[in-house]
Amino acid sequence: MKAARHRGSLARSIVLLTTAVAALAVVVTGLFAWRMIRTNAEAQERDQLSRQAEVLARTPPLASWMLDRQQRIAGPQDIQLALVRPAGDVAGPAAAVVDTARRTALLSGRDVSATSRLDGRQVLVEGVPTSTSGGLVLTEPMSAVDEATDRMRGALVLPLVLGLAGAALAGALLGRRLARPLTTAARTAHRLSGGERGLTVPTEGPAEVAELATALNTLDAALAHSEDRQREFLLSVSHEIRTPLTTARGYAEALADEVVTGDEVPEAGRILRTEIERLERFVGDLLALARLEADDFRLDITEVDLTTLTTEAAVAWSARCAPHGVRLRVERPEQSLTVTTDGFRVRQLIDGLAENALRVTPAGQPLVLALRADGAGALLEIRDGGPGLTEDDIEVAFERGALSNRYRGVRPVGGGLGLAIAHRLTTRLGATITAQGNAPEGGACFTVHLPPRPDTPDIGSAGPCTPRTPG
């Protein structure tokens, strides 16, 4: 937080940046304009002097009269005149600037534009031919160009300063426009981190800032949804723990108070053991889910013969299905089907799905364990003859406690963690799991697509829950 306080604000940074860019632009523009102003001022003075020379050249008597009477054109510019007569002689106060080359040019009918020195000063020289085959030359001190340059440069300073001030103002407005929604978003993020929910950030400003606001609004909704699910899960967990604890406590108190005696003691002990085993299974599921969600969860990846693994699982589950009157049917290929995976975790996945299916399958109905090739990978199916799943059930089937809470008191349910564990375990194996509500046997179907190896999933074209001829 201290480091953050020492950092400059976004608005201040934008103002400084825009001002610096504007200052650089002003300096570059000013340097270029500073040089161009001198050139433009000289061009304007020359153009004006040339026009005056042309006016006098059209009226030679006027030029001769001025030469005889005044010898110069009076005015603040101190313009001086020289006449080149057709015979080649030059007269007038500016005669010193008319050298042989300039005189020859004027007598041949060409204009003259040059810079020279007169009376120790640098002057502009503009000459034009006259109608009498002579020439007329006007000179003006270079100081006139300096004065014009100073005036034009003085007029340039104000626009440059205004431009710099405008850039700073624009930067301030831009910084405020950007910083305000960002500051609002930051405050909202801090409030979200503090546990507040139901906050809305206005989607204003540029597209990127509006996208940030949209993301925060989405995050707020996601956090609220996640926390609702956590509360529901905690309620489910507390219910799952409270029920066996209440039963166990009641029988324990009955035994302690000698309410249960004689032949009733073994039955009470059996009930206590059953409830404790139920608690152990539930706590084991919680630990398994926690391990699956840990970053250090490891897999023992080897070549696994799924045909052999399925056969071994079928032997174990046949014995477990028999007391419930459920018929276990196995569908597997004759040849070995091998993939690179963790065999122990695949067996754990089969056991979890089979236990979930056995819980809801009534006596006399089948439970199917199916295995078949799926491209370069394999496809595992657990199908049952139970009540099946609705479309709404499928959408939340792998969420913790969703189906358990929905069907508690309606059909046999577990702790609500089995399918969540199966989903997380398939993800860890680089596989995918899907659910369907209507298997060929009438109940639910859970399909696991195992890739040929965890890092390169390869889902083939074989569809899940394809009807089979009973074996």
C-alpha positions in Angstrom: 0.0 0.0 0.0 2.9 2.4 0.8 4.4 1.8 -2.7 1.0 2.4 -4.2 0.6 5.7 -2.4 4.0 6.9 -3.7 3.1 6.3 -7.3 1.7 9.1 -9.3 -2.0 9.1 -10.2 -3.1 8.2 -13.8 -4.7 11.6 -14.3 -1.4 13.4 -13.3 0.6 11.0 -15.5 -1.7 11.8 -18.5 -1.4 15.5 -17.9 2.3 15.3 -17.7 2.5 13.1 -20.8 0.2 15.3 -22.9 2.0 18.4 -21.7 5.4 17.0 -22.5 4.3 15.9 -26.0 2.7 19.3 -26.6 5.8 21.0 -25.3 8.0 19.0 -27.7 5.6 19.7 -30.6 5.7 23.4 -29.6 9.5 23.4 -29.6 9.8 21.6 -32.9 7.1 23.8 -34.5 8.6 26.9 -33.0 12.1 26.2 -34.2 10.8 25.5 -37.7 8.5 28.5 -37.7 11.3 30.7 -36.3 13.5 30.0 -39.3 10.6 30.2 -41.8 9.4 33.5 -40.4 12.7 35.2 -41.3 12.5 33.8 -44.9 8.9 34.8 -45.2 9.6 38.3 -43.9 12.4 38.8 -46.4 10.2 37.5 -49.2 7.4 39.9 -48.3 9.7 42.9 -48.1 11.3 42.0 -51.4 7.9 41.5 -53.0 6.8 44.9 -51.7 10.0 46.6 -52.8 9.7 45.0 -56.2 6.2 46.3 -56.7 7.3 49.8 -55.8 10.1 49.6 -58.3 7.6 48.4 -61.0 5.3 51.3 -60.3 8.2 53.8 -60.7 9.6 52.0 -63.8 6.3 52.5 -65.6 6.6 56.3 -65.1 10.2 57.3 -65.9 9.5 61.0 -65.5 8.3 60.5 -62.0 11.4 58.5 -61.2 13.6 61.2 -62.7 11.7 63.9 -60.8 12.2 62.0 -57.5 15.8 61.5 -58.3 16.3 65.2 -59.0 14.2 66.5 -56.0 14.6 64.0 -53.2 17.2 61.5 -54.1 15.3 58.9 -52.0 11.8 57.7 -51.2 11.0 59.1 -47.8 9.5 56.8 -45.2 10.4 54.7 -42.2 12.0 52.0 -44.5 14.6 54.5 -45.9 14.2 53.2 -49.4 16.9 54.6 -51.8 16.7 54.8 -55.6 19.1 54.5 -58.5 18.5 55.0 -62.3 20.3 53.2 -65.0 20.0 55.3 -68.2 20.0 53.6 -71.6 23.6 54.9 -72.2 24.7 52.8 -69.2 25.5 55.6 -66.7 24.0 55.2 -63.2 22.7 58.0 -61.0 21.1 58.2 -57.6 22.0 57.5 -53.9 21.8 53.7 -54.5 24.1 53.8 -57.5 26.8 52.0 -55.4 24.9 48.7 -55.4 24.5 48.7 -59.2 27.6 46.8 -60.3 28.4 45.8 -63.9 26.5 42.5 -63.8 23.4 44.1 -62.4 23.5 47.0 -64.9 24.0 44.6 -67.8 21.0 42.5 -66.6 18.7 45.6 -66.4 19.8 47.0 -69.8 19.0 43.6 -71.3 15.5 43.6 -69.9 15.9 41.3 -66.9 14.9 41.8 -63.3 17.4 42.0 -60.5 16.9 40.7 -56.9 19.9 40.6 -54.6 21.5 41.6 -51.3 24.3 44.1 -51.1 25.9 46.7 -48.8 25.2 50.4 -49.0 26.6 53.1 -46.7 27.9 50.3 -44.4 24.5 48.6 -44.1 23.2 45.4 -45.6 20.3 46.2 -48.0 17.8 44.4 -50.2 18.2 45.2 -53.8 15.3 45.0 -56.3 15.7 46.2 -59.9 13.3 46.2 -62.9 13.8 47.4 -66.5 12.1 50.7 -67.5 10.1 51.5 -70.6 13.0 53.7 -71.8 15.4 50.7 -72.1 17.1 51.6 -68.9 16.5 50.3 -65.4 15.4 51.3 -61.9 16.8 50.0 -58.7 15.4 50.3 -55.2 17.2 49.4 -52.0 15.8 48.9 -48.5 17.8 48.3 -45.3 17.8 44.7 -44.0 16.7 46.2 -40.6 13.2 46.4 -42.2 13.3 42.6 -42.5 14.5 42.3 -38.9 11.6 44.5 -37.7 9.0 42.4 -39.7 10.6 39.2 -38.4 10.4 40.4 -34.8 6.7 41.4 -35.3 5.8 38.0 -36.8 7.8 36.1 -34.2 6.1 38.1 -31.4 2.7 37.1 -32.9 3.8 33.4 -32.9 4.5 33.2 -29.2 0.9 33.6 -28.0 -0.5 30.8 -30.2 2.3 28.5 -29.1 1.6 29.2 -25.4 -2.1 28.8 -26.0 -1.5 25.5 -27.7 0.6 24.3 -24.8 -2.0 25.4 -22.3 -4.7 23.7 -24.4 -2.8 20.5 -24.4 -2.4 20.6 -20.7 -6.1 21.2 -20.3 -7.0 18.5 -22.7 -4.7 16.1 -20.8 -6.4 17.0 -17.6 -9.8 16.4 -19.0 -8.7 13.1 -20.6 -7.0 12.0 -17.4 -10.1 12.8 -15.4 -12.3 10.9 -17.9 -10.0 7.8 -17.8 -9.2 8.0 -14.1 -12.7 8.4 -12.8 -14.1 5.1 -14.0 -10.8 3.3 -13.1 -11.0 4.8 -9.6 -14.6 3.6 -9.3 -13.6 0.2 -10.5 -10.7 0.0 -8.0 -13.0 1.0 -5.1 -15.5 -1.6 -6.2 -12.8 -4.3 -6.4 -11.7 -3.4 -2.8 -15.3 -3.6 -1.7 -15.7 -7.0 -3.4 -12.5 -8.2 -1.7 -14.0 -7.0 1.6 -17.1 -9.3 1.1 -19.6 -6.9 -0.3 -21.8 -8.2 -3.1 -24.4 -6.8 -5.5 -22.2 -4.0 -6.6 -22.5 -2.5 -10.1 -19.7 -0.5 -11.9 -21.0 1.9 -14.6 -19.8 0.9 -18.0 -18.5 4.3 -19.1 -15.3 5.7 -20.7 -13.2 4.1 -23.5 -13.9 0.5 -24.6 -11.1 -0.9 -22.5 -12.3 0.8 -19.3 -15.9 -0.2 -20.1 -14.6 -3.8 -20.6 -13.0 -3.7 -17.1 -16.3 -2.5 -15.6 -18.1 -5.3 -17.3 -15.5 -7.8 -16.1 -15.9 -6.6 -12.5 -19.7 -6.8 -12.8 -19.4 -10.4 -14.1 -16.9 -11.1 -11.2 -19.4 -9.8 -8.7 -22.1 -12.1 -10.1 -19.8 -15.0 -10.2 -18.6 -14.5 -6.6 -22.2 -14.2 -5.4 -23.1 -17.4 -7.3 -20.0 -19.2 -6.0 -20.7 -18.2 -2.4 -24.3 -19.3 -2.7 -23.1 -22.7 -3.9 -20.7 -22.8 -1.0 -23.5 -22.0 1.5 -25.7 -24.7 -0.1 -22.8 -27.2 0.1 -22.1 -26.4 3.7 -25.8 -26.9 4.5 -25.6 -30.2 2.7 -22.5 -31.2 4.5 -23.9 -30.2 7.9 -27.1 -32.3 7.1 -25.0 -35.3 6.0 -23.0 -35.2 9.2 -25.8 -34.3 11.6 -28.0 -37.2 10.7 -25.6 -40.0 11.5 -24.2 -38.1 14.5 -27.8 -37.7 15.9 -28.4 -41.4 15.4 -25.1 -42.5 16.9 -25.5 -40.1 19.8 -29.0 -41.5 20.5 -27.9 -45.1 20.6 -24.8 -44.2 22.6 -26.9 -42.5 25.2 -29.3 -45.4 25.2 -26.4 -47.8 25.8 -24.9 -45.5 28.5 -28.2 -45.2 30.3 -28.8 -49.0 29.9 -32.0 -48.3 28.1 -30.8 -50.8 25.5 -29.9 -54.1 27.1 -29.8 -57.8 26.5 -30.5 -58.9 23.0 -30.9 -55.3 21.8 -27.3 -54.5 22.3 -25.9 -56.2 19.1 -28.5 -54.4 16.9 -27.6 -51.1 18.5 -23.9 -51.7 17.9 -24.7 -52.6 14.3 -26.5 -49.3 13.8 -23.7 -47.4 15.4 -21.2 -49.1 13.1 -23.3 -48.3 10.1 -23.6 -44.6 10.9 -19.9 -44.3 11.7 -19.0 -46.0 8.4 -21.3 -43.5 6.7 -19.5 -40.7 8.3 -16.2 -42.2 7.4 -17.2 -42.4 3.7 -18.4 -38.9 3.7 -15.2 -37.5 5.3 -13.2 -39.6 2.8 -15.1 -38.0 -0.1 -14.4 -34.6 1.3 -10.7 -35.4 1.6 -10.6 -37.0 -1.9 -12.2 -33.8 -3.4 -9.7 -31.6 -1.5 -6.8 -33.7 -2.9 -8.1 -33.5 -6.4 -8.3 -29.8 -6.3 -4.8 -29.4 -4.8 -2.0 -28.2 -7.1 0.3 -31.0 -6.1 -2.0 -33.9 -7.1 0.1 -36.5 -8.9 -0.7 -39.3 -11.3 1.2 -42.5 -11.9 1.1 -42.6 -15.7 1.7 -46.0 -17.3 0.4 -48.3 -20.1 -2.9 -49.6 -18.7 -4.9 -52.6 -20.1 -8.4 -51.3 -19.7 -9.9 -54.7 -20.6 -8.2 -56.4 -17.7 -9.0 -53.4 -15.4 -12.7 -53.6 -16.4 -12.8 -57.3 -15.8 -11.4 -56.9 -12.3 -13.9 -54.1 -11.5 -16.8 -56.3 -12.8 -15.8 -59.2 -10.4 -15.8 -56.8 -7.4 -19.1 -55.1 -8.3 -20.9 -58.3 -9.1 -20.5 -59.3 -5.5 -21.7 -55.9 -4.3 -24.7 -55.8 -6.7 -25.9 -59.3 -5.8 -27.3 -58.4 -2.2 -29.3 -55.6 -3.8 -30.9 -57.8 -6.4 -29.2 -55.7 -9.2 -27.9 -57.5 -12.3 -24.4 -56.4 -13.3 -23.7 -56.7 -17.0 -20.3 -56.2 -18.6 -19.6 -55.1 -22.2 -15.9 -55.2 -23.2 -13.9 -56.0 -26.3 -12.3 -59.5 -26.7 -8.8 -58.0 -27.4 -6.8 -55.9 -25.1 -7.5 -52.1 -25.1 -4.5 -50.2 -23.9 -4.1 -46.5 -23.2 -1.5 -44.4 -21.3 -3.1 -43.3 -18.0 -3.3 -43.9 -14.3 -4.9 -47.3 -13.8 -5.5 -46.7 -10.1 -7.4 -43.5 -10.8 -9.4 -45.0 -13.6 -10.5 -47.8 -11.2 -11.4 -45.2 -8.6 -13.5 -43.4 -11.2 -15.3 -46.7 -12.2 -16.0 -47.5 -8.5 -17.4 -44.0 -7.8 -19.7 -44.0 -10.8 -20.8 -47.6 -10.1 -21.5 -46.8 -6.5 -23.6 -43.8 -7.5 -25.5 -46.0 -10.0 -26.1 -48.9 -7.6 -27.6 -46.5 -5.1 -30.5 -45.5 -7.4 -31.0 -48.8 -9.3 -33.9 -50.8 -7.9 -33.8 -54.6 -7.5 -34.3 -56.5 -10.7 -32.9 -53.7 -12.9 -29.4 -53.9 -14.7 -26.2 -52.0 -14.0 -23.9 -51.9 -17.0 -20.2 -51.5 -17.1 -19.2 -51.0 -20.8 -15.8 -50.5 -22.5 -15.0 -50.0 -26.1 -12.4 -48.4 -28.4 -12.9 -44.7 -29.2 -10.5 -43.8 -32.0 -7.0 -44.0 -30.5 -8.5 -43.8 -27.0 -11.2 -45.6 -25.1 -14.8 -45.0 -24.0 -16.1 -46.1 -20.6 -19.8 -46.2 -19.8 -21.7 -46.7 -16.5 -25.4 -47.2 -17.3 -28.2 -48.1 -14.9 -31.9 -48.9 -14.8 -32.8 -46.3 -12.2 -35.0 -43.2 -12.5 -32.6 -41.4 -14.9 -31.9 -37.7 -15.1 -33.8 -34.7 -16.5 -32.3 -32.0 -18.7 -32.1 -29.7 -15.7 -30.4 -32.5 -13.7 -27.7 -32.9 -16.4 -26.8 -29.2 -16.3 -25.9 -29.4 -12.6 -25.0 -33.1 -12.3 -21.3 -32.5 -11.5 -21.8 -29.7 -9.1 -21.2 -30.5 -5.4 -24.4 -31.5 -3.7 -26.7 -30.3 -6.5 -28.5 -33.6 -7.1 -28.3 -34.7 -3.5 -30.2 -31.6 -2.4 -32.7 -31.8 -5.2 -33.7 -35.4 -4.6 -33.2 -35.8 -0.8 -36.3 -37.6 0.5 -37.4 -38.6 -3.1 -34.8 -41.2 -4.0 -31.7 -42.7 -2.4 -28.9 -40.1 -2.4 -25.4 -40.0 -1.1 -23.3 -37.1 0.3 -23.5 -35.2 -2.9 -19.7 -35.4 -3.7 -19.4 -38.5 -5.8 -20.1 -37.0 -9.2 -18.1 -33.9 -8.3 -15.1 -36.1 -7.5 -15.7 -38.1 -10.8 -15.7 -34.9 -12.8 -12.6 -33.5 -11.2 -10.8 -36.8 -11.5 -11.5 -37.1 -15.2 -10.2 -33.6 -15.7 -7.0 -34.6 -13.9 -6.7 -37.6 -16.2 -7.0 -35.4 -19.3 -10.3 -37.1 -20.0 -13.9 -35.9 -20.3 -17.1 -37.1 -18.7 -20.7 -36.5 -19.9 -24.1 -37.4 -18.5 -27.3 -38.5 -20.3 -30.7 -38.9 -18.7 -32.0 -41.9 -20.7 -29.8 -44.9 -21.1 -30.9 -47.9 -23.1 -31.6 -49.6 -19.7 -34.0 -46.7 -18.8 -31.8 -44.9 -16.3 -28.8 -42.6 -16.4 -25.6 -43.0 -18.4 -22.2 -41.5 -17.5 -19.6 -41.6 -20.3 -15.9 -41.2 -19.8 -13.7 -40.5 -22.9 -10.1 -41.5 -22.1 -7.5 -40.1 -24.5 -4.6 -42.3 -25.7 -2.4 -40.3 -23.3 -3.3 -37.5 -20.8 -1.7 -34.7 -22.7 -3.3 -35.4 -26.1 -7.0 -36.0 -25.8 -8.4 -37.8 -28.8 -12.2 -38.1 -28.7 -13.3 -40.5 -31.5 -16.6 -40.6 -33.3 -18.3 -43.3 -31.3 -21.3 -41.9 -29.6 -22.1 -42.4 -25.9 -24.7 -44.8 -24.6 -25.1 -46.7 -27.9 -27.7 -49.4 -27.4 -26.2 -52.8 -27.1 -27.5 -56.4 -27.3 -27.6 -57.7 -23.8 -24.7 -60.0 -23.0 
